[in-house]
């Protein structure tokens, strides 16, 4: 069967590997249909010093597919059924896993496609507990954006930032995969959305998605514009995932008691900030990583109800590297999806 292997830093090869055996008891076999790209794929392709892994490595951290076969004692899944897969090898038995806090697993075996073999292959066997059914009417392409793209936003905005209807939220990088999802989810509950983008073409697309105010950060300081738009009060929530370039400006955009939730550091992982500002303004800074199985199911339900992910580009498996280049070049508006 076909698999896309990372042989070394920036060395991808589409190759033939042996198919997996029939699924064991408690497992399902999934035929992969689509892989959605994320910055984890970009970082993995380039090589990251902190990523302990062995080469060659099957890439792909986020995917959808359909059940090909089920192992003994597996119920709730049938061949041909659409599914998505959880992207980390959680233990399922620790306190966090038992509480449904999968992304805090105490014994996680690695992120698939980054530390251990991922989803860019035709067939994969997984524990049935790590597979989530896809509701009727949700395409493989859209569903592929649920495990990380939509679910990360669901976890950030609602589990962590506790975003409420009528609040004002600043969404950074509104043209990104999670930025577009954040705009859609915030508008769905009646929030006022301010977003930043890097060019005027993206600004028009962000407005078409429903953003109330769009700031081109290359021509305007987003801090000043945001303060002006909110009559100097600031926003309730900042959706932060850019990192060092925007973090301190994001704090300046918050109202007293506001919440900053962050899941990324694309522009750099290190910042310094004013502790007096932090406690005097009573800011809440919340780290958010990945999502839970529940968040993925919630995301799929939103898709089934009509909240579709924004797809920038689809490419075939052999063009995986071209998809990575498009994502890394920051010209995307929405998600890049690889199809089988």
C-alpha positions as YAML, in Angstrom:
chain: A
units: angstrom
residues:
- id: 1
  name: UNK
  ca: [0.00, 0.00, 0.00]
- id: 2
  name: UNK
  ca: [1.05, 3.62, -0.49]
- id: 3
  name: UNK
  ca: [2.56, 5.63, 2.37]
- id: 4
  name: UNK
  ca: [4.30, 8.99, 2.47]
- id: 5
  name: UNK
  ca: [7.53, 8.63, 4.42]
- id: 6
  name: UNK
  ca: [9.84, 11.25, 5.89]
- id: 7
  name: UNK
  ca: [13.34, 9.84, 5.40]
- id: 8
  name: UNK
  ca: [15.17, 12.79, 6.94]
- id: 9
  name: UNK
  ca: [14.79, 16.53, 7.31]
- id: 10
  name: UNK
  ca: [13.02, 17.80, 4.16]
- id: 11
  name: UNK
  ca: [13.18, 14.36, 2.51]
- id: 12
  name: UNK
  ca: [9.73, 12.98, 1.64]
- id: 13
  name: UNK
  ca: [9.13, 9.88, -0.46]
- id: 14
  name: UNK
  ca: [5.89, 8.25, -1.60]
- id: 15
  name: UNK
  ca: [6.60, 4.55, -1.27]
- id: 16
  name: UNK
  ca: [5.02, 1.11, -1.03]
- id: 17
  name: UNK
  ca: [4.89, -0.57, 2.38]
- id: 18
  name: UNK
  ca: [3.26, -3.73, 3.67]
- id: 19
  name: UNK
  ca: [-0.39, -3.33, 4.64]
- id: 20
  name: UNK
  ca: [-1.30, -3.84, 8.29]
- id: 21
  name: UNK
  ca: [-2.61, -7.22, 9.49]
- id: 22
  name: UNK
  ca: [-6.30, -7.66, 10.23]
- id: 23
  name: UNK
  ca: [-7.30, -5.55, 13.24]
- id: 24
  name: UNK
  ca: [-6.79, -7.21, 16.62]
- id: 25
  name: UNK
  ca: [-9.38, -7.37, 19.38]
- id: 26
  name: UNK
  ca: [-10.42, -3.84, 20.34]
- id: 27
  name: UNK
  ca: [-9.02, -2.35, 17.12]
- id: 28
  name: UNK
  ca: [-10.45, -1.01, 13.90]
- id: 29
  name: UNK
  ca: [-8.77, -0.75, 10.53]
- id: 30
  name: UNK
  ca: [-9.29, 2.59, 8.79]
- id: 31
  name: UNK
  ca: [-8.90, 3.36, 5.10]
- id: 32
  name: UNK
  ca: [-7.55, 6.90, 5.06]
- id: 33
  name: UNK
  ca: [-9.33, 9.27, 2.68]
- id: 34
  name: UNK
  ca: [-7.94, 12.73, 3.44]
- id: 35
  name: UNK
  ca: [-5.15, 14.33, 5.47]
- id: 36
  name: UNK
  ca: [-5.41, 17.96, 6.56]
- id: 37
  name: UNK
  ca: [-2.14, 19.88, 6.91]
- id: 38
  name: UNK
  ca: [-1.01, 21.80, 9.99]
- id: 39
  name: UNK
  ca: [2.09, 23.61, 11.14]
- id: 40
  name: UNK
  ca: [3.05, 20.43, 12.99]
- id: 41
  name: UNK
  ca: [3.54, 18.90, 9.53]
- id: 42
  name: UNK
  ca: [5.69, 21.85, 8.46]
- id: 43
  name: UNK
  ca: [7.84, 21.69, 11.60]
- id: 44
  name: UNK
  ca: [8.17, 17.93, 11.30]
- id: 45
  name: UNK
  ca: [9.23, 18.23, 7.66]
- id: 46
  name: UNK
  ca: [11.87, 20.82, 8.49]
- id: 47
  name: UNK
  ca: [13.15, 18.93, 11.54]
- id: 48
  name: UNK
  ca: [12.75, 19.92, 15.17]
- id: 49
  name: UNK
  ca: [15.45, 19.31, 17.74]
- id: 50
  name: UNK
  ca: [12.94, 18.47, 20.46]
- id: 51
  name: UNK
  ca: [11.08, 15.88, 18.36]
- id: 52
  name: UNK
  ca: [12.35, 12.48, 19.49]
- id: 53
  name: UNK
  ca: [11.57, 10.13, 16.63]
- id: 54
  name: UNK
  ca: [13.05, 7.52, 14.36]
- id: 55
  name: UNK
  ca: [13.25, 7.71, 10.58]
- id: 56
  name: UNK
  ca: [11.68, 6.75, 8.29]
- id: 57
  name: UNK
  ca: [8.40, 8.15, 9.63]
- id: 58
  name: UNK
  ca: [4.94, 8.11, 8.06]
- id: 59
  name: UNK
  ca: [3.78, 11.76, 8.07]
- id: 60
  name: UNK
  ca: [0.32, 13.26, 8.53]
- id: 61
  name: UNK
  ca: [-1.07, 14.45, 11.87]
- id: 62
  name: UNK
  ca: [-4.77, 14.98, 11.07]
- id: 63
  name: UNK
  ca: [-7.00, 12.79, 8.90]
- id: 64
  name: UNK
  ca: [-10.35, 11.26, 8.05]
- id: 65
  name: UNK
  ca: [-11.27, 7.92, 6.56]
- id: 66
  name: UNK
  ca: [-13.70, 5.06, 6.63]
- id: 67
  name: UNK
  ca: [-13.84, 1.78, 8.52]
- id: 68
  name: UNK
  ca: [-12.26, -1.03, 6.48]
- id: 69
  name: UNK
  ca: [-12.56, -3.78, 9.11]
- id: 70
  name: UNK
  ca: [-13.28, -4.24, 12.82]
- id: 71
  name: UNK
  ca: [-11.59, -6.49, 15.34]
- id: 72
  name: UNK
  ca: [-13.18, -8.79, 17.87]
- id: 73
  name: UNK
  ca: [-15.31, -7.21, 20.61]
- id: 74
  name: UNK
  ca: [-15.59, -3.89, 18.72]
- id: 75
  name: UNK
  ca: [-19.10, -2.46, 18.60]
- id: 76
  name: UNK
  ca: [-20.45, 0.78, 17.17]
- id: 77
  name: UNK
  ca: [-18.43, 0.68, 13.95]
- id: 78
  name: UNK
  ca: [-19.26, -0.94, 10.60]
- id: 79
  name: UNK
  ca: [-17.27, -1.22, 7.36]
- id: 80
  name: UNK
  ca: [-17.71, 1.83, 5.14]
- id: 81
  name: UNK
  ca: [-18.58, 4.13, 8.05]
- id: 82
  name: UNK
  ca: [-16.92, 7.56, 7.99]
- id: 83
  name: UNK
  ca: [-14.56, 8.29, 10.89]
- id: 84
  name: UNK
  ca: [-11.80, 10.56, 12.10]
- id: 85
  name: UNK
  ca: [-8.91, 9.54, 14.31]
- id: 86
  name: UNK
  ca: [-7.44, 11.04, 17.47]
- id: 87
  name: UNK
  ca: [-3.91, 12.19, 16.69]
- id: 88
  name: UNK
  ca: [-2.12, 11.16, 19.89]
- id: 89
  name: UNK
  ca: [-1.45, 7.72, 21.35]
- id: 90
  name: UNK
  ca: [-3.06, 8.24, 24.73]
- id: 91
  name: UNK
  ca: [-3.07, 5.50, 27.34]
- id: 92
  name: UNK
  ca: [-6.80, 5.56, 28.09]
- id: 93
  name: UNK
  ca: [-6.23, 4.58, 31.73]
- id: 94
  name: UNK
  ca: [-4.63, 7.51, 33.56]
- id: 95
  name: UNK
  ca: [-6.66, 9.98, 35.63]
- id: 96
  name: UNK
  ca: [-6.75, 12.56, 32.83]
- id: 97
  name: UNK
  ca: [-7.88, 10.04, 30.20]
- id: 98
  name: UNK
  ca: [-10.56, 8.61, 32.50]
- id: 99
  name: UNK
  ca: [-11.86, 12.16, 33.05]
- id: 100
  name: UNK
  ca: [-12.09, 12.79, 29.29]
- id: 101
  name: UNK
  ca: [-9.11, 15.15, 29.32]
- id: 102
  name: UNK
  ca: [-7.32, 13.23, 26.59]
- id: 103
  name: UNK
  ca: [-4.88, 16.02, 25.75]
- id: 104
  name: UNK
  ca: [-3.49, 15.84, 29.30]
- id: 105
  name: UNK
  ca: [-2.72, 12.11, 29.15]
- id: 106
  name: UNK
  ca: [0.02, 11.26, 31.63]
- id: 107
  name: UNK
  ca: [1.46, 8.44, 29.51]
- id: 108
  name: UNK
  ca: [1.03, 9.67, 25.95]
- id: 109
  name: UNK
  ca: [3.01, 7.67, 23.41]
- id: 110
  name: UNK
  ca: [3.53, 10.57, 21.00]
- id: 111
  name: UNK
  ca: [1.78, 12.65, 18.37]
- id: 112
  name: UNK
  ca: [1.08, 10.69, 15.22]
- id: 113
  name: UNK
  ca: [2.90, 11.97, 12.18]
- id: 114
  name: UNK
  ca: [5.35, 13.88, 14.36]
- id: 115
  name: UNK
  ca: [6.81, 11.49, 16.94]
- id: 116
  name: UNK
  ca: [5.39, 8.20, 15.66]
- id: 117
  name: UNK
  ca: [4.00, 7.01, 12.32]
- id: 118
  name: UNK
  ca: [1.06, 9.11, 11.17]
- id: 119
  name: UNK
  ca: [-1.91, 9.00, 8.84]
- id: 120
  name: UNK
  ca: [-0.50, 9.54, 5.33]
- id: 121
  name: UNK
  ca: [-0.97, 5.89, 4.37]
- id: 122
  name: UNK
  ca: [-3.80, 3.96, 2.84]
- id: 123
  name: UNK
  ca: [-4.62, 1.73, 5.82]
- id: 124
  name: UNK
  ca: [-4.01, 2.02, 9.54]
- id: 125
  name: UNK
  ca: [-4.99, -0.03, 12.60]
- id: 126
  name: UNK
  ca: [-5.95, 1.87, 15.74]
- id: 127
  name: UNK
  ca: [-7.62, 1.18, 19.07]
- id: 128
  name: UNK
  ca: [-11.34, 1.72, 18.53]
- id: 129
  name: UNK
  ca: [-11.38, 4.13, 21.50]
- id: 130
  name: UNK
  ca: [-9.28, 6.59, 19.45]
- id: 131
  name: UNK
  ca: [-11.73, 6.69, 16.53]
- id: 132
  name: UNK
  ca: [-14.73, 9.03, 16.31]
- id: 133
  name: UNK
  ca: [-17.73, 8.50, 14.00]
- id: 134
  name: UNK
  ca: [-18.45, 11.19, 11.40]
- id: 135
  name: UNK
  ca: [-22.09, 12.31, 11.15]
- id: 136
  name: UNK
  ca: [-23.97, 11.83, 7.91]
- id: 137
  name: UNK
  ca: [-23.52, 14.63, 5.40]
- id: 138
  name: UNK
  ca: [-19.96, 15.58, 6.42]
- id: 139
  name: UNK
  ca: [-17.47, 14.98, 3.60]
- id: 140
  name: UNK
  ca: [-14.09, 13.31, 4.08]
- id: 141
  name: UNK
  ca: [-12.40, 16.59, 3.16]
- id: 142
  name: UNK
  ca: [-14.30, 18.57, 5.78]
- id: 143
  name: UNK
  ca: [-14.04, 15.84, 8.42]
- id: 144
  name: UNK
  ca: [-10.26, 15.77, 8.04]
- id: 145
  name: UNK
  ca: [-10.22, 19.29, 9.48]
- id: 146
  name: UNK
  ca: [-11.97, 18.27, 12.70]
- id: 147
  name: UNK
  ca: [-9.37, 16.49, 14.88]
- id: 148
  name: UNK
  ca: [-6.95, 19.43, 15.05]
- id: 149
  name: UNK
  ca: [-8.29, 22.41, 13.10]
- id: 150
  name: UNK
  ca: [-11.84, 22.68, 14.42]
- id: 151
  name: UNK
  ca: [-11.33, 20.83, 17.70]
- id: 152
  name: UNK
  ca: [-8.39, 22.99, 18.77]
- id: 153
  name: UNK
  ca: [-10.58, 26.07, 18.35]
- id: 154
  name: UNK
  ca: [-13.49, 24.44, 20.15]
- id: 155
  name: UNK
  ca: [-11.20, 23.67, 23.11]
- id: 156
  name: UNK
  ca: [-9.61, 27.14, 23.11]
- id: 157
  name: UNK
  ca: [-12.73, 29.26, 22.83]
- id: 158
  name: UNK
  ca: [-15.23, 27.29, 24.88]
- id: 159
  name: UNK
  ca: [-13.41, 24.98, 27.30]
- id: 160
  name: UNK
  ca: [-10.64, 27.40, 28.15]
- id: 161
  name: UNK
  ca: [-11.56, 31.02, 27.30]
- id: 162
  name: UNK
  ca: [-15.25, 30.41, 28.18]
- id: 163
  name: UNK
  ca: [-16.34, 32.66, 25.30]
- id: 164
  name: UNK
  ca: [-19.92, 33.84, 25.75]
- id: 165
  name: UNK
  ca: [-22.50, 35.26, 23.32]
- id: 166
  name: UNK
  ca: [-22.17, 39.00, 22.83]
- id: 167
  name: UNK
  ca: [-18.51, 39.23, 23.83]
- id: 168
  name: UNK
  ca: [-15.80, 40.76, 21.66]
- id: 169
  name: UNK
  ca: [-12.90, 38.58, 20.53]
- id: 170
  name: UNK
  ca: [-9.67, 39.42, 18.72]
- id: 171
  name: UNK
  ca: [-8.66, 36.55, 16.40]
- id: 172
  name: UNK
  ca: [-5.08, 36.65, 15.20]
- id: 173
  name: UNK
  ca: [-4.18, 35.38, 11.72]
- id: 174
  name: UNK
  ca: [-7.77, 35.19, 10.55]
- id: 175
  name: UNK
  ca: [-6.75, 33.54, 7.29]
- id: 176
  name: UNK
  ca: [-5.18, 30.52, 8.94]
- id: 177
  name: UNK
  ca: [-6.94, 27.20, 9.38]
- id: 178
  name: UNK
  ca: [-7.71, 27.78, 13.06]
- id: 179
  name: UNK
  ca: [-8.21, 31.51, 12.52]
- id: 180
  name: UNK
  ca: [-10.99, 30.93, 10.00]
- id: 181
  name: UNK
  ca: [-12.58, 28.37, 12.32]
- id: 182
  name: UNK
  ca: [-12.40, 30.80, 15.25]
- id: 183
  name: UNK
  ca: [-14.18, 33.52, 13.24]
- id: 184
  name: UNK
  ca: [-16.94, 31.09, 12.25]
- id: 185
  name: UNK
  ca: [-17.45, 29.69, 15.75]
- id: 186
  name: UNK
  ca: [-17.42, 33.09, 17.46]
- id: 187
  name: UNK
  ca: [-19.88, 34.59, 14.99]
- id: 188
  name: UNK
  ca: [-22.14, 31.56, 15.34]
- id: 189
  name: UNK
  ca: [-22.83, 32.50, 18.98]
- id: 190
  name: UNK
  ca: [-23.22, 36.22, 18.29]
- id: 191
  name: UNK
  ca: [-19.82, 37.61, 19.22]
- id: 192
  name: UNK
  ca: [-18.17, 40.69, 17.72]
- id: 193
  name: UNK
  ca: [-15.05, 39.53, 15.90]
- id: 194
  name: UNK
  ca: [-11.95, 41.61, 15.21]
- id: 195
  name: UNK
  ca: [-9.30, 39.79, 13.21]
- id: 196
  name: UNK
  ca: [-5.84, 40.41, 11.80]
- id: 197
  name: UNK
  ca: [-4.60, 39.41, 8.33]
- id: 198
  name: UNK
  ca: [-1.51, 40.03, 6.23]
- id: 199
  name: UNK
  ca: [-2.97, 41.43, 3.02]
- id: 200
  name: UNK
  ca: [-6.05, 43.12, 1.58]
- id: 201
  name: UNK
  ca: [-7.21, 40.04, -0.33]
- id: 202
  name: UNK
  ca: [-7.41, 38.09, 2.90]
- id: 203
  name: UNK
  ca: [-9.19, 41.03, 4.52]
- id: 204
  name: UNK
  ca: [-12.03, 40.74, 2.01]
- id: 205
  name: UNK
  ca: [-12.29, 37.00, 2.57]
- id: 206
  name: UNK
  ca: [-12.34, 37.45, 6.35]
- id: 207
  name: UNK
  ca: [-15.18, 39.98, 6.03]
- id: 208
  name: UNK
  ca: [-17.07, 37.52, 3.85]
- id: 209
  name: UNK
  ca: [-16.72, 34.93, 6.64]
- id: 210
  name: UNK
  ca: [-18.41, 37.34, 9.02]
- id: 211
  name: UNK
  ca: [-15.58, 39.20, 10.75]
- id: 212
  name: UNK
  ca: [-16.88, 42.59, 11.93]
- id: 213
  name: UNK
  ca: [-13.52, 44.37, 11.73]
- id: 214
  name: UNK
  ca: [-10.39, 43.32, 9.85]
- id: 215
  name: UNK
  ca: [-6.93, 44.77, 10.48]
- id: 216
  name: UNK
  ca: [-4.06, 44.45, 8.02]
- id: 217
  name: UNK
  ca: [-1.21, 44.09, 10.51]
- id: 218
  name: UNK
  ca: [1.35, 45.00, 7.83]
- id: 219
  name: UNK
  ca: [-0.10, 48.50, 7.42]
- id: 220
  name: UNK
  ca: [-1.65, 49.17, 10.85]
- id: 221
  name: UNK
  ca: [-0.74, 48.43, 14.45]
- id: 222
  name: UNK
  ca: [-3.41, 46.02, 15.58]
- id: 223
  name: UNK
  ca: [-3.14, 47.20, 19.20]
- id: 224
  name: UNK
  ca: [-4.07, 50.78, 18.35]
- id: 225
  name: UNK
  ca: [-6.88, 49.85, 15.98]
- id: 226
  name: UNK
  ca: [-8.36, 47.38, 18.45]
- id: 227
  name: UNK
  ca: [-8.30, 49.92, 21.30]
- id: 228
  name: UNK
  ca: [-9.99, 52.48, 19.06]
- id: 229
  name: UNK
  ca: [-12.65, 50.01, 17.90]
- id: 230
  name: UNK
  ca: [-13.51, 49.17, 21.52]
- id: 231
  name: UNK
  ca: [-13.48, 52.82, 22.74]
- id: 232
  name: UNK
  ca: [-10.29, 52.00, 24.67]
- id: 233
  name: UNK
  ca: [-12.06, 49.35, 26.74]
- id: 234
  name: UNK
  ca: [-10.38, 46.38, 25.06]
- id: 235
  name: UNK
  ca: [-11.70, 42.97, 24.04]
- id: 236
  name: UNK
  ca: [-13.01, 40.18, 26.26]
- id: 237
  name: UNK
  ca: [-10.91, 37.46, 24.63]
- id: 238
  name: UNK
  ca: [-7.77, 37.30, 22.49]
- id: 239
  name: UNK
  ca: [-7.37, 34.17, 20.37]
- id: 240
  name: UNK
  ca: [-3.56, 34.00, 20.21]
- id: 241
  name: UNK
  ca: [-1.46, 31.53, 18.27]
- id: 242
  name: UNK
  ca: [1.17, 33.68, 16.56]
- id: 243
  name: UNK
  ca: [3.59, 33.97, 19.48]
- id: 244
  name: UNK
  ca: [6.38, 36.43, 20.16]
- id: 245
  name: UNK
  ca: [5.45, 38.94, 17.44]
- id: 246
  name: UNK
  ca: [1.95, 39.56, 18.80]
- id: 247
  name: UNK
  ca: [1.84, 38.43, 22.44]
- id: 248
  name: UNK
  ca: [2.53, 41.73, 24.22]
- id: 249
  name: UNK
  ca: [0.35, 43.65, 21.80]
- id: 250
  name: UNK
  ca: [-2.39, 41.12, 22.51]
- id: 251
  name: UNK
  ca: [-2.20, 41.88, 26.24]
- id: 252
  name: UNK
  ca: [-2.65, 45.58, 25.47]
- id: 253
  name: UNK
  ca: [-5.85, 44.71, 23.58]
- id: 254
  name: UNK
  ca: [-7.52, 43.07, 26.58]
- id: 255
  name: UNK
  ca: [-10.05, 44.78, 28.80]
- id: 256
  name: UNK
  ca: [-9.62, 44.54, 32.56]
- id: 257
  name: UNK
  ca: [-10.23, 40.94, 33.53]
- id: 258
  name: UNK
  ca: [-9.91, 39.82, 29.92]
- id: 259
  name: UNK
  ca: [-8.73, 36.38, 28.82]
- id: 260
  name: UNK
  ca: [-5.91, 35.52, 26.44]
- id: 261
  name: UNK
  ca: [-5.91, 31.93, 25.21]
- id: 262
  name: UNK
  ca: [-2.92, 30.68, 23.24]
- id: 263
  name: UNK
  ca: [-2.09, 27.45, 21.43]
- id: 264
  name: UNK
  ca: [0.88, 28.40, 19.28]
- id: 265
  name: UNK
  ca: [4.19, 30.17, 18.86]
- id: 266
  name: UNK
  ca: [4.74, 30.31, 15.11]
- id: 267
  name: UNK
  ca: [6.74, 33.55, 15.29]
- id: 268
  name: UNK
  ca: [8.82, 32.47, 18.29]
- id: 269
  name: UNK
  ca: [8.35, 30.79, 21.69]
- id: 270
  name: UNK
  ca: [9.88, 33.36, 24.06]
- id: 271
  name: UNK
  ca: [8.34, 36.58, 25.39]
- id: 272
  name: UNK
  ca: [8.81, 38.93, 28.34]
- id: 273
  name: UNK
  ca: [5.92, 40.91, 29.74]
- id: 274
  name: UNK
  ca: [5.06, 43.27, 32.57]
- id: 275
  name: UNK
  ca: [3.92, 41.41, 35.68]
- id: 276
  name: UNK
  ca: [2.40, 44.56, 37.15]
- id: 277
  name: UNK
  ca: [0.24, 44.89, 34.05]
- id: 278
  name: UNK
  ca: [-0.79, 41.26, 34.48]
- id: 279
  name: UNK
  ca: [-2.02, 41.50, 38.04]
- id: 280
  name: UNK
  ca: [-3.26, 45.09, 38.02]
- id: 281
  name: UNK
  ca: [-5.43, 44.42, 34.97]
- id: 282
  name: UNK
  ca: [-6.36, 40.96, 36.30]
- id: 283
  name: UNK
  ca: [-5.69, 39.29, 32.99]
- id: 284
  name: UNK
  ca: [-6.12, 35.55, 32.61]
- id: 285
  name: UNK
  ca: [-3.56, 33.88, 30.34]
- id: 286
  name: UNK
  ca: [-4.54, 30.36, 29.37]
- id: 287
  name: UNK
  ca: [-2.43, 27.80, 27.56]
- id: 288
  name: UNK
  ca: [-4.31, 25.40, 25.32]
- id: 289
  name: UNK
  ca: [-2.91, 22.36, 23.54]
- id: 290
  name: UNK
  ca: [-4.75, 20.11, 21.15]
- id: 291
  name: UNK
  ca: [-8.23, 18.96, 22.03]
- id: 292
  name: UNK
  ca: [-10.21, 16.19, 23.64]
- id: 293
  name: UNK
  ca: [-12.20, 13.43, 21.97]
- id: 294
  name: UNK
  ca: [-15.32, 15.31, 23.08]
- id: 295
  name: UNK
  ca: [-14.10, 18.45, 21.31]
- id: 296
  name: UNK
  ca: [-13.68, 16.49, 18.07]
- id: 297
  name: UNK
  ca: [-17.20, 15.11, 18.33]
- id: 298
  name: UNK
  ca: [-18.52, 18.63, 19.05]
- id: 299
  name: UNK
  ca: [-16.67, 19.94, 16.00]
- id: 300
  name: UNK
  ca: [-18.11, 17.25, 13.76]
- id: 301
  name: UNK
  ca: [-21.59, 18.06, 15.05]
- id: 302
  name: UNK
  ca: [-21.04, 21.71, 14.11]
- id: 303
  name: UNK
  ca: [-19.99, 20.65, 10.62]
- id: 304
  name: UNK
  ca: [-23.09, 18.45, 10.30]
- id: 305
  name: UNK
  ca: [-25.20, 21.46, 11.30]
- id: 306
  name: UNK
  ca: [-23.69, 23.53, 8.49]
- id: 307
  name: UNK
  ca: [-20.58, 25.18, 9.93]
- id: 308
  name: UNK
  ca: [-18.11, 24.05, 7.27]
- id: 309
  name: UNK
  ca: [-14.33, 24.51, 7.46]
- id: 310
  name: UNK
  ca: [-12.74, 26.88, 4.97]
- id: 311
  name: UNK
  ca: [-10.68, 24.86, 2.48]
- id: 312
  name: UNK
  ca: [-7.93, 26.80, 0.73]
- id: 313
  name: UNK
  ca: [-6.55, 24.02, -1.48]
- id: 314
  name: UNK
  ca: [-6.77, 20.28, -2.04]
- id: 315
  name: UNK
  ca: [-3.77, 18.38, -3.41]
- id: 316
  name: UNK
  ca: [-3.14, 14.69, -4.15]
- id: 317
  name: UNK
  ca: [-0.95, 12.59, -1.86]
- id: 318
  name: UNK
  ca: [2.00, 12.84, -4.25]
- id: 319
  name: UNK
  ca: [1.86, 16.66, -3.93]
- id: 320
  name: UNK
  ca: [2.03, 16.64, -0.12]
- id: 321
  name: UNK
  ca: [5.24, 18.70, -0.16]
- id: 322
  name: UNK
  ca: [3.61, 21.32, -2.39]
- id: 323
  name: UNK
  ca: [0.83, 21.61, 0.17]
- id: 324
  name: UNK
  ca: [3.39, 22.12, 2.93]
- id: 325
  name: UNK
  ca: [5.08, 24.87, 0.90]
- id: 326
  name: UNK
  ca: [1.77, 26.66, 0.44]
- id: 327
  name: UNK
  ca: [1.04, 26.46, 4.16]
- id: 328
  name: UNK
  ca: [4.52, 27.58, 5.18]
- id: 329
  name: UNK
  ca: [4.37, 30.50, 2.72]
- id: 330
  name: UNK
  ca: [1.38, 31.93, 4.62]
- id: 331
  name: UNK
  ca: [-0.57, 32.55, 1.45]
- id: 332
  name: UNK
  ca: [-3.36, 30.23, 2.53]
- id: 333
  name: UNK
  ca: [-6.87, 31.20, 3.56]
- id: 334
  name: UNK
  ca: [-8.18, 28.19, 5.43]
- id: 335
  name: UNK
  ca: [-6.94, 24.62, 5.35]
- id: 336
  name: UNK
  ca: [-4.83, 22.66, 2.88]
- id: 337
  name: UNK
  ca: [-6.14, 19.09, 2.52]
- id: 338
  name: UNK
  ca: [-4.36, 16.13, 0.92]
- id: 339
  name: UNK
  ca: [-6.67, 13.62, -0.77]
- id: 340
  name: UNK
  ca: [-6.07, 9.92, -1.53]
...
